[in-house]
Amino acid sequence: MDKKEFRNCMGRFATGVTVVTTETEGVTHGFTVNSFTSVSLDPPIVLVSVDKNAKALQAMKHNNFIANVLNENQRDTAMHFAGKPKEQLPFEWEETGLGARIKGSLAHIECVPWAEYDGGDHVLFLGEVKAFEYHPGQPLAFYCGQFSNVSPLVQS
Ligand SMILES: Cc1cc2nc3c(=O)[nH]c(=O)nc-3n(C[C@H](O)[C@H](O)[C@H](O)COP(=O)(O)O)c2cc1C
């Protein structure tokens, strides 16, 4: 199978963009993630798929994590945590019981570890949601390899 074509095909599935933050020995690691999804309502469980080559892999193991759902004004933050760090931080940190999160995000989903599964060249981390918060605003989306925005279809 042509991997590039498979990636192009999967890029037709539009997603939101999150930065997943997790704390190890007082140091917060964040990385940009679009493979974030809701799995279960009762108990509340979400999933994050992590590349086995990412530094995040070690940080995520048996650890709490927070999914910070980005709004359309947080594109710089998405790039900052996708291997293009900015000298001047394009966001502010905010402390919570489960670690640091990104202030001003559209939503925060705070999790404790539930399970981890092998996913080929990725590891699937499931987290049980212990707290969440959301705000009005417009999401940052990712579609066909590009950041995008979301507008509701008007009823015709
Ligand atoms: C829009 C977007 C979505 C991404 N989604 C994921 C993802 O779901 N899982 C993943 O492991 N990496 C994903 N990445 C790549 C990581 O953010 C990137 O490799 C990052 O530098 C990893 O950081 P680390 O090695 O410091 O943990 C994504 C990047 C972008 C720009």
The ligand as an SDF file (V2000), in Angstrom:
LIG
                    3D

 31 33  0  0  0  0  0  0  0  0999 V2000
   -2.1000   19.0030   13.2540 C   0  0  0  0  0  0  0  0  0  0  0  0
   -1.1240   18.0040   13.8370 C   0  0  0  0  0  0  0  0  0  0  0  0
   -1.6020   16.8300   14.3990 C   0  0  0  0  0  0  0  0  0  0  0  0
   -0.7380   15.8850   14.9610 C   0  0  0  0  0  0  0  0  0  0  0  0
   -1.2560   14.7560   15.5200 N   0  0  0  0  0  0  0  0  0  0  0  0
   -0.4320   13.8550   16.0990 C   0  0  0  0  0  0  0  0  0  0  0  0
   -0.9700   12.7080   16.7400 C   0  0  0  0  0  0  0  0  0  0  0  0
   -2.1750   12.4930   16.7800 O   0  0  0  0  0  0  0  0  0  0  0  0
   -0.0970   11.8380   17.3460 N   0  0  0  0  0  0  0  0  0  0  0  0
    1.2570   12.0560   17.3190 C   0  0  0  0  0  0  0  0  0  0  0  0
    1.9920   11.2380   17.8840 O   0  0  0  0  0  0  0  0  0  0  0  0
    1.7900   13.1370   16.7130 N   0  0  0  0  0  0  0  0  0  0  0  0
    0.9780   14.0410   16.1140 C   0  0  0  0  0  0  0  0  0  0  0  0
    1.5000   15.1490   15.5090 N   0  0  0  0  0  0  0  0  0  0  0  0
    2.9550   15.3360   15.4710 C   0  0  0  0  0  0  0  0  0  0  0  0
    3.5030   15.8120   16.8050 C   0  0  0  0  0  0  0  0  0  0  0  0
    2.8160   16.9450   17.2800 O   0  0  0  0  0  0  0  0  0  0  0  0
    5.0060   16.1660   16.6350 C   0  0  0  0  0  0  0  0  0  0  0  0
    5.6790   15.0450   16.1270 O   0  0  0  0  0  0  0  0  0  0  0  0
    5.6300   16.6440   17.9100 C   0  0  0  0  0  0  0  0  0  0  0  0
    6.8170   17.3030   17.5570 O   0  0  0  0  0  0  0  0  0  0  0  0
    5.9330   15.5320   18.8850 C   0  0  0  0  0  0  0  0  0  0  0  0
    6.6220   16.1070   19.9420 O   0  0  0  0  0  0  0  0  0  0  0  0
    7.5750   15.3030   20.9290 P   0  0  0  0  0  0  0  0  0  0  0  0
    8.4770   14.4020   20.1000 O   0  0  0  0  0  0  0  0  0  0  0  0
    8.3070   16.3930   21.6580 O   0  0  0  0  0  0  0  0  0  0  0  0
    6.6640   14.5120   21.8450 O   0  0  0  0  0  0  0  0  0  0  0  0
    0.6580   16.1190   14.9450 C   0  0  0  0  0  0  0  0  0  0  0  0
    1.1450   17.3100   14.3810 C   0  0  0  0  0  0  0  0  0  0  0  0
    0.2680   18.2470   13.8420 C   0  0  0  0  0  0  0  0  0  0  0  0
    0.8060   19.5380   13.2550 C   0  0  0  0  0  0  0  0  0  0  0  0
  1  2  1  0
  2  3  1  0
  2 30  2  0
  3  4  2  0
  4  5  1  0
  4 28  1  0
  5  6  2  0
  6  7  1  0
  6 13  1  0
  7  8  2  0
  7  9  1  0
  9 10  1  0
 10 11  2  0
 10 12  1  0
 12 13  2  0
 13 14  1  0
 14 15  1  0
 14 28  1  0
 15 16  1  0
 16 17  1  0
 16 18  1  0
 18 19  1  0
 18 20  1  0
 20 21  1  0
 20 22  1  0
 22 23  1  0
 23 24  1  0
 24 25  2  0
 24 26  1  0
 24 27  1  0
 28 29  2  0
 29 30  1  0
 30 31  1  0
M  END
$$$$
